[in-house]
Amino acid sequence: MSPLVLGRVVLTAGLAGVTAPVQAALSAGGFAAGRLPAGEAVAGGPGWALAGAAALLALLAVHARFLLGVLARREGGWWLVGAQAWLTYLPMPWYGAAWTPVCGLLSGALLVVAYRIRSSALVALAVACGPVLLWAPPGALDHTGWAVAAPALGLAEYAVVTLAARAHWLAGARNDVIERAVALERRRFTRDLHDLVGHRLAVLVLKAQLVERLVREGDPKARTEAGETLELLRVLASDVRAVAHGAGHASLESELASARALLESVGVRCDVRVSCREMPGEVSEALVHVLREGVTNILRHAAARRCVIRLDEQDRLIRLSMRNDGVRPGRRRDGDGGHVRRDGDDGHGLMNLTERVALLGGWLETETRGGEFAFSAFVPRAHRDRLTSV
């Protein structure tokens, strides 16, 4: 059951419990028209009972409207408390002790307002709205039991209203957290699937084309290349399972060796220079994706003959850079992030990488000059404070 629905049910039961004695006293003629000596009670007739029931119904309607507005987290409506105060004290000279229990409802409304605006003066008024009747002339307005119990009734109503409202807010916040977690997991899966599987598929396409050419030429290397293609398919299946389960990926060192072997297998002379070996696992994983995206871009969008990959560190800033020649025409610079894209390319790879390194406090840089394309990722070694603040 929703916290708001449960709160309304409890409030309805509480209102019935408080107002039932009032209505019973009015119906039985337990009110006085004017001031009578103690112990005497004279019925004022059916008209007085109907008038009392109408006044009680109006008071309950005003009180219920105010509480429902609080539960719905609507601002304003304080005038309803003022109207309830009039409907609480104005009928007392006519209905006497029978009307005393409704002071508990006013006490609860004042406590809710005091909580909303943080007013200690309203708390004092809420506590006094029942006991103040004890100073009335004997036998006129006071009913000792209900007058003393009014603050307790008000406190119980205040507790129900605030707890229901907070439970509803917490349920909404929990749903927001769940939805955000689902969205983040969906984003992670999409990003990893693009960065990892997209790279593998690009390599498989090249391998398949190479096997086709070797078979057509009758080259004995075709068998070797076909075996490597089959192994890549097995690796791809393993990578898809890793993405689905959020498992870790290959190390940066093995990925550097794989990138060099892959580029050289398609005729790109690859020079790998590494001067930074030890680094945090999050940094290594992000740079693995950077390296894969760089290799994929070379295979898809360049006719490269030479590629230089450098991994170094300076002032606790780790840099992975890739520079290749053979940039094909038709590439343009994206004015938003400075990224270089090929016409028709959706740029998802660079956007994913930008997101990955930004979470670690890093950034990407790209440059095209003299037919060469340079792609670099910078990630600080000490990134935990930045991760916490993101």
Secondary structure, DSSP 8 states (H G I E B T S, - for coil): --HHHHHHHHHHHHHHHHHHHHHHHHHTT---SS---TT------HHHHHHHHHHHHHHHHHHHHHHHHHHTT----HHHHHHHHHHHHTTHHHHGGGGGGGHHHHHHHHHHHHHHHT-HHHHHHHHHTTGGGGGS-TTTT--HHHHHHHHHHHHHHHHHHHHHHHHHHHHHHHHHHHHHHHHHHHHHHHHHIIIIIHHHHHHHHHHHHHHHHHHHHT-THHHHHHHHHHHHHHHHHHHHHHHHHT-----HHHHHHHHHHHHHHTT-EEEEEE------HHHHHHHHHHHHHHHHHHHHHB--SEEEEEEEEETTEEEEEEEES-B-TTEEE-TTT--EEETT---HHHHHHHHHHHHTT-EEEEEEETTEEEEEEEEES--HHHHHH-
